[in-house]
């Protein structure tokens, strides 16, 4: 999937968070934390283990990705919205 994103973005640099899910089921683990961290390092990504069921790190995933996008320059926090409540048209691939 990472390669597909790189191809679409035409760049090897983009914000990426690799998520290991179901961390609440550690006894059924197939991939170790070390393997996840190693793959994330290979992809120049952040690695977070999470569980939707127990809500462990779910919010942190989104906050981490948002921070990476801001640092990469993908969001201009100072950009003003158009006057009159009109939204600009278009699509952005972050």
LUMNU-904193 format. One record per atom (N, C-alpha, C, O): residue in three letters; x, y, z; atom name; residue number from 1. Coordinates in pm, whole numbers, plus 50000, padded with zeros to 5 digits. Example, Ala and Ser with C-alpha at 12.3 -4.5 7.8 and 13.67 -1.06 7.14 Angstrom:
# LUMNU-904193
PT res  east north    up atom   n
PT Ala 51319 49431 50780    N   1
PT Ala 51230 49550 50780   CA   1
PT Ala 51320 49670 50780    C   1
PT Ala 51424 49668 50846    O   1
PT Ser 51285 49775 50708    N   2
PT Ser 51367 49894 50714   CA   2
PT Ser 51290 50003 50787    C   2
PT Ser 51341 50114 50804    O   2
//
This chain:
# LUMNU-904193
PT res  east north    up atom   n
PT Unk 50082 49882 50000    N   1
PT Unk 50000 50000 50000   CA   1
PT Unk 50088 50125 50000    C   1
PT Unk 50055 50224 49933    O   1
PT Unk 50197 50123 50074    N   2
PT Unk 50287 50237 50079   CA   2
PT Unk 50338 50272 49940    C   2
PT Unk 50346 50390 49904    O   2
PT Unk 50372 50171 49862    N   3
PT Unk 50421 50193 49726   CA   3
PT Unk 50315 50256 49637    C   3
PT Unk 50346 50339 49552    O   3
PT Unk 50190 50218 49656    N   4
PT Unk 50081 50277 49578   CA   4
PT Unk 50064 50425 49611    C   4
PT Unk 50044 50507 49521    O   4
PT Unk 50074 50458 49739    N   5
PT Unk 50063 50599 49779   CA   5
PT Unk 50179 50678 49720    C   5
PT Unk 50159 50788 49668    O   5
PT Unk 50300 50623 49728    N   6
PT Unk 50418 50691 49673   CA   6
PT Unk 50401 50715 49523    C   6
PT Unk 50440 50820 49472    O   6
PT Unk 50343 50619 49454    N   7
PT Unk 50323 50634 49310   CA   7
PT Unk 50220 50744 49280    C   7
PT Unk 50242 50826 49190    O   7
PT Unk 50111 50745 49354    N   8
PT Unk 50007 50846 49332   CA   8
PT Unk 50059 50986 49368    C   8
PT Unk 50033 51082 49296    O   8
PT Unk 50131 50995 49478    N   9
PT Unk 50184 51125 49522   CA   9
PT Unk 50306 51166 49441    C   9
PT Unk 50348 51281 49445    O   9
PT Unk 50364 51071 49367    N  10
PT Unk 50487 51094 49289   CA  10
PT Unk 50598 51145 49380    C  10
PT Unk 50675 51234 49344    O  10
PT Unk 50605 51084 49499    N  11
PT Unk 50706 51122 49598   CA  11
PT Unk 50725 51008 49696    C  11
PT Unk 50631 50934 49725    O  11
PT Unk 50846 50995 49747    N  12
PT Unk 50874 50894 49849   CA  12
PT Unk 50853 50950 49989    C  12
PT Unk 50855 50876 50087    O  12
PT Unk 50832 51081 49999    N  13
PT Unk 50816 51146 50129   CA  13
PT Unk 50671 51187 50149    C  13
PT Unk 50618 51271 50077    O  13
PT Unk 50608 51127 50248    N  14
PT Unk 50473 51165 50286   CA  14
PT Unk 50448 51113 50427    C  14
PT Unk 50509 51014 50468    O  14
PT Unk 50360 51179 50503    N  15
PT Unk 50332 51137 50641   CA  15
PT Unk 50268 50998 50642    C  15
PT Unk 50176 50970 50565    O  15
PT Unk 50318 50912 50730    N  16
PT Unk 50268 50776 50737   CA  16
PT Unk 50274 50725 50881    C  16
PT Unk 50376 50740 50948    O  16
PT Unk 50165 50667 50926    N  17
PT Unk 50159 50604 51057   CA  17
PT Unk 50121 50458 51035    C  17
PT Unk 50016 50428 50979    O  17
PT Unk 50206 50368 51081    N  18
PT Unk 50179 50225 51073   CA  18
PT Unk 50114 50184 51206    C  18
PT Unk 50171 50208 51313    O  18
PT Unk 49997 50124 51198    N  19
PT Unk 49921 50089 51319   CA  19
PT Unk 49914 49938 51335    C  19
PT Unk 49870 49866 51245    O  19
PT Unk 49957 49892 51451    N  20
PT Unk 49939 49753 51489   CA  20
PT Unk 49809 49745 51568    C  20
PT Unk 49801 49799 51678    O  20
PT Unk 49708 49678 51514    N  21
PT Unk 49578 49677 51580   CA  21
PT Unk 49562 49558 51675    C  21
PT Unk 49643 49466 51676    O  21
PT Unk 49458 49565 51753    N  22
PT Unk 49422 49460 51849   CA  22
PT Unk 49531 49436 51953    C  22
PT Unk 49561 49321 51988    O  22
PT Unk 49592 49544 52001    N  23
PT Unk 49698 49529 52101   CA  23
PT Unk 49643 49474 52233    C  23
PT Unk 49720 49432 52319    O  23
PT Unk 49511 49474 52248    N  24
PT Unk 49450 49417 52368   CA  24
PT Unk 49452 49263 52366    C  24
PT Unk 49423 49199 52468    O  24
PT Unk 49486 49204 52252    N  25
PT Unk 49491 49058 52239   CA  25
PT Unk 49637 49012 52226    C  25
PT Unk 49672 48940 52132    O  25
PT Unk 49719 49053 52319    N  26
PT Unk 49863 49026 52313   CA  26
PT Unk 49894 48876 52308    C  26
PT Unk 49992 48836 52246    O  26
PT Unk 49812 48794 52371    N  27
PT Unk 49836 48650 52373   CA  27
PT Unk 49812 48585 52236    C  27
PT Unk 49853 48471 52212    O  27
PT Unk 49745 48658 52146    N  28
PT Unk 49718 48606 52011   CA  28
PT Unk 49804 48676 51906    C  28
PT Unk 49777 48668 51786    O  28
PT Unk 49906 48744 51952    N  29
PT Unk 49992 48824 51865   CA  29
PT Unk 50060 48738 51759    C  29
PT Unk 50111 48630 51788    O  29
PT Unk 50062 48788 51635    N  30
PT Unk 50131 48723 51525   CA  30
PT Unk 50257 48803 51490    C  30
PT Unk 50361 48745 51459    O  30
PT Unk 50247 48935 51496    N  31
PT Unk 50358 49026 51468   CA  31
PT Unk 50404 49088 51599    C  31
PT Unk 50322 49137 51676    O  31
PT Unk 50533 49086 51623    N  32
PT Unk 50586 49145 51747   CA  32
PT Unk 50594 49296 51734    C  32
PT Unk 50593 49351 51623    O  32
PT Unk 50601 49362 51848    N  33
PT Unk 50620 49507 51849   CA  33
PT Unk 50747 49544 51774    C  33
PT Unk 50750 49641 51699    O  33
PT Unk 50851 49466 51795    N  34
PT Unk 50979 49492 51729   CA  34
PT Unk 50967 49483 51577    C  34
PT Unk 51027 49562 51505    O  34
PT Unk 50890 49385 51528    N  35
PT Unk 50869 49372 51384   CA  35
PT Unk 50793 49493 51329    C  35
PT Unk 50825 49543 51221    O  35
PT Unk 50694 49538 51402    N  36
PT Unk 50617 49656 51361   CA  36
PT Unk 50704 49780 51357    C  36
PT Unk 50699 49858 51262    O  36
PT Unk 50785 49798 51462    N  37
PT Unk 50875 49913 51467   CA  37
PT Unk 50978 49907 51355    C  37
PT Unk 51012 50010 51296    O  37
PT Unk 51028 49788 51327    N  38
PT Unk 51126 49771 51220   CA  38
PT Unk 51067 49808 51084    C  38
PT Unk 51132 49876 51005    O  38
PT Unk 50945 49763 51057    N  39
PT Unk 50880 49796 50930   CA  39
PT Unk 50853 49947 50921    C  39
PT Unk 50871 50008 50816    O  39
PT Unk 50810 50005 51032    N  40
PT Unk 50785 50150 51034   CA  40
PT Unk 50914 50226 51005    C  40
PT Unk 50912 50325 50932    O  40
PT Unk 51023 50182 51063    N  41
PT Unk 51153 50246 51038   CA  41
PT Unk 51189 50235 50890    C  41
PT Unk 51236 50331 50830    O  41
PT Unk 51168 50118 50833    N  42
PT Unk 51197 50096 50690   CA  42
PT Unk 51116 50191 50602    C  42
PT Unk 51166 50239 50501    O  42
PT Unk 50992 50219 50641    N  43
PT Unk 50904 50306 50565   CA  43
PT Unk 50914 50453 50608    C  43
PT Unk 50842 50538 50555    O  43
PT Unk 51002 50482 50703    N  44
PT Unk 51015 50617 50759   CA  44
PT Unk 50880 50664 50815    C  44
PT Unk 50835 50775 50788    O  44
PT Unk 50818 50576 50893    N  45
PT Unk 50686 50602 50948   CA  45
PT Unk 50690 50595 51100    C  45
PT Unk 50786 50545 51158    O  45
PT Unk 50585 50644 51162    N  46
PT Unk 50565 50628 51306   CA  46
PT Unk 50492 50495 51325    C  46
PT Unk 50414 50453 51240    O  46
PT Unk 50518 50429 51439    N  47
PT Unk 50450 50304 51470   CA  47
PT Unk 50373 50319 51600    C  47
PT Unk 50428 50364 51701    O  47
PT Unk 50246 50281 51596    N  48
PT Unk 50160 50288 51715   CA  48
PT Unk 50080 50159 51723    C  48
PT Unk 50021 50115 51624    O  48
PT Unk 50079 50099 51841    N  49
PT Unk 49991 49984 51863   CA  49
PT Unk 49863 50036 51927    C  49
PT Unk 49866 50123 52013    O  49
PT Unk 49750 49981 51883    N  50
PT Unk 49621 50034 51926   CA  50
PT Unk 49517 49923 51937    C  50
PT Unk 49534 49812 51888    O  50
PT Unk 49407 49959 52003    N  51
PT Unk 49291 49871 52012   CA  51
PT Unk 49165 49956 52004    C  51
PT Unk 49142 50041 52089    O  51
PT Unk 49085 49933 51902    N  52
PT Unk 48958 50004 51891   CA  52
PT Unk 48862 49959 52001    C  52
PT Unk 48784 50039 52053    O  52
PT Unk 48869 49832 52037    N  53
PT Unk 48779 49776 52138   CA  53
PT Unk 48797 49843 52273    C  53
PT Unk 48699 49878 52340    O  53
PT Unk 48923 49861 52314    N  54
PT Unk 48950 49921 52445   CA  54
PT Unk 48990 50068 52435    C  54
PT Unk 49021 50131 52535    O  54
PT Unk 48990 50120 52314    N  55
PT Unk 49021 50261 52285   CA  55
PT Unk 49166 50299 52319    C  55
PT Unk 49195 50416 52343    O  55
PT Unk 49254 50202 52322    N  56
PT Unk 49395 50229 52350   CA  56
PT Unk 49458 50293 52226    C  56
PT Unk 49457 50234 52118    O  56
PT Unk 49513 50413 52242    N  57
PT Unk 49589 50486 52140   CA  57
PT Unk 49511 50523 52014    C  57
PT Unk 49571 50566 51916    O  57
PT Unk 49380 50507 52013    N  58
PT Unk 49303 50540 51893   CA  58
PT Unk 49314 50689 51861    C  58
PT Unk 49343 50727 51747    O  58
PT Unk 49293 50772 51960    N  59
PT Unk 49305 50917 51938   CA  59
PT Unk 49449 50954 51903    C  59
PT Unk 49471 51043 51820    O  59
PT Unk 49545 50888 51965    N  60
PT Unk 49686 50918 51941   CA  60
PT Unk 49724 50893 51794    C  60
PT Unk 49809 50964 51740    O  60
PT Unk 49663 50794 51732    N  61
PT Unk 49690 50767 51590   CA  61
PT Unk 49659 50891 51506    C  61
PT Unk 49742 50935 51427    O  61
PT Unk 49540 50946 51525    N  62
PT Unk 49498 51061 51446   CA  62
PT Unk 49578 51186 51479    C  62
PT Unk 49614 51263 51390    O  62
PT Unk 49606 51207 51607    N  63
PT Unk 49685 51324 51647   CA  63
PT Unk 49827 51315 51591    C  63
PT Unk 49882 51415 51546    O  63
PT Unk 49885 51197 51595    N  64
PT Unk 50020 51178 51541   CA  64
PT Unk 50022 51205 51391    C  64
PT Unk 50111 51274 51342    O  64
PT Unk 49925 51151 51319    N  65
PT Unk 49919 51174 51175   CA  65
PT Unk 49898 51322 51143    C  65
PT Unk 49961 51376 51052    O  65
PT Unk 49812 51388 51218    N  66
PT Unk 49789 51530 51197   CA  66
PT Unk 49917 51610 51219    C  66
PT Unk 49948 51700 51142    O  66
PT Unk 49990 51578 51325    N  67
PT Unk 50118 51646 51351   CA  67
PT Unk 50216 51625 51236    C  67
PT Unk 50284 51719 51194    O  67
PT Unk 50223 51504 51186    N  68
PT Unk 50313 51475 51074   CA  68
PT Unk 50274 51554 50949    C  68
PT Unk 50360 51603 50876    O  68
PT Unk 50144 51565 50924    N  69
PT Unk 50096 51641 50809   CA  69
PT Unk 50133 51788 50824    C  69
PT Unk 50179 51851 50728    O  69
PT Unk 50114 51843 50942    N  70
PT Unk 50147 51984 50966   CA  70
PT Unk 50296 52007 50950    C  70
PT Unk 50337 52104 50885    O  70
PT Unk 50378 51920 51008    N  71
PT Unk 50523 51934 50997   CA  71
PT Unk 50568 51924 50852    C  71
PT Unk 50660 51995 50810    O  71
PT Unk 50504 51838 50775    N  72
PT Unk 50540 51820 50634   CA  72
PT Unk 50492 51936 50547    C  72
PT Unk 50525 51944 50429    O  72
PT Unk 50415 52027 50606    N  73
PT Unk 50366 52142 50530   CA  73
PT Unk 50238 52116 50456    C  73
PT Unk 50202 52191 50366    O  73
PT Unk 50167 52010 50492    N  74
PT Unk 50043 51975 50424   CA  74
PT Unk 49924 52057 50464    C  74
PT Unk 49822 52057 50395    O  74
PT Unk 49934 52128 50577    N  75
PT Unk 49823 52211 50622   CA  75
PT Unk 49881 52346 50663    C  75
PT Unk 49972 52353 50745    O  75
PT Unk 49828 52452 50607    N  76
PT Unk 49870 52586 50644   CA  76
PT Unk 49772 52636 50749    C  76
PT Unk 49660 52674 50716    O  76
PT Unk 49815 52637 50875    N  77
PT Unk 49726 52677 50984   CA  77
PT Unk 49689 52825 50976    C  77
PT Unk 49588 52866 51034    O  77
PT Unk 49768 52906 50906    N  78
PT Unk 49743 53049 50899   CA  78
PT Unk 49657 53088 50779    C  78
PT Unk 49617 53204 50766    O  78
PT Unk 49628 52993 50693    N  79
PT Unk 49550 53021 50572   CA  79
PT Unk 49409 53062 50611    C  79
PT Unk 49342 52995 50691    O  79
PT Unk 49363 53173 50556    N  80
PT Unk 49231 53226 50589   CA  80
PT Unk 49125 53158 50503    C  80
PT Unk 49149 53123 50388    O  80
PT Unk 49009 53141 50562    N  81
PT Unk 48895 53086 50491   CA  81
PT Unk 48836 53195 50400    C  81
PT Unk 48846 53313 50432    O  81
PT Unk 48776 53156 50289    N  82
PT Unk 48712 53255 50201   CA  82
PT Unk 48602 53330 50274    C  82
PT Unk 48534 53273 50361    O  82
PT Unk 48584 53459 50240    N  83
PT Unk 48479 53540 50303   CA  83
PT Unk 48342 53496 50254    C  83
PT Unk 48328 53436 50147    O  83
PT Unk 48243 53526 50333    N  84
PT Unk 48107 53495 50295   CA  84
PT Unk 48068 53350 50320    C  84
PT Unk 47963 53305 50275    O  84
PT Unk 48151 53278 50392    N  85
PT Unk 48120 53140 50425   CA  85
PT Unk 48131 53044 50309    C  85
PT Unk 48095 52927 50323    O  85
PT Unk 48180 53091 50195    N  86
PT Unk 48192 53003 50080   CA  86
PT Unk 48316 52916 50095    C  86
PT Unk 48422 52962 50138    O  86
PT Unk 48300 52792 50061    N  87
PT Unk 48412 52699 50065   CA  87
PT Unk 48473 52690 49926    C  87
PT Unk 48403 52691 49825    O  87
PT Unk 48605 52681 49923    N  88
PT Unk 48669 52664 49794   CA  88
PT Unk 48647 52521 49745    C  88
PT Unk 48640 52428 49825    O  88
PT Unk 48635 52506 49616    N  89
PT Unk 48611 52374 49559   CA  89
PT Unk 48743 52307 49530    C  89
PT Unk 48844 52373 49506    O  89
PT Unk 48743 52177 49533    N  90
PT Unk 48863 52103 49499   CA  90
PT Unk 48882 51985 49592    C  90
PT Unk 48806 51963 49686    O  90
PT Unk 48984 51911 49562    N  91
PT Unk 49014 51791 49638   CA  91
PT Unk 49163 51791 49668    C  91
PT Unk 49244 51822 49581    O  91
PT Unk 49199 51756 49790    N  92
PT Unk 49339 51748 49828   CA  92
PT Unk 49373 51607 49870    C  92
PT Unk 49303 51547 49951    O  92
PT Unk 49480 51554 49815    N  93
PT Unk 49531 51425 49856   CA  93
PT Unk 49647 51452 49948    C  93
PT Unk 49753 51498 49905    O  93
PT Unk 49628 51423 50076    N  94
PT Unk 49733 51449 50174   CA  94
PT Unk 49831 51337 50178    C  94
PT Unk 49927 51341 50255    O  94
//
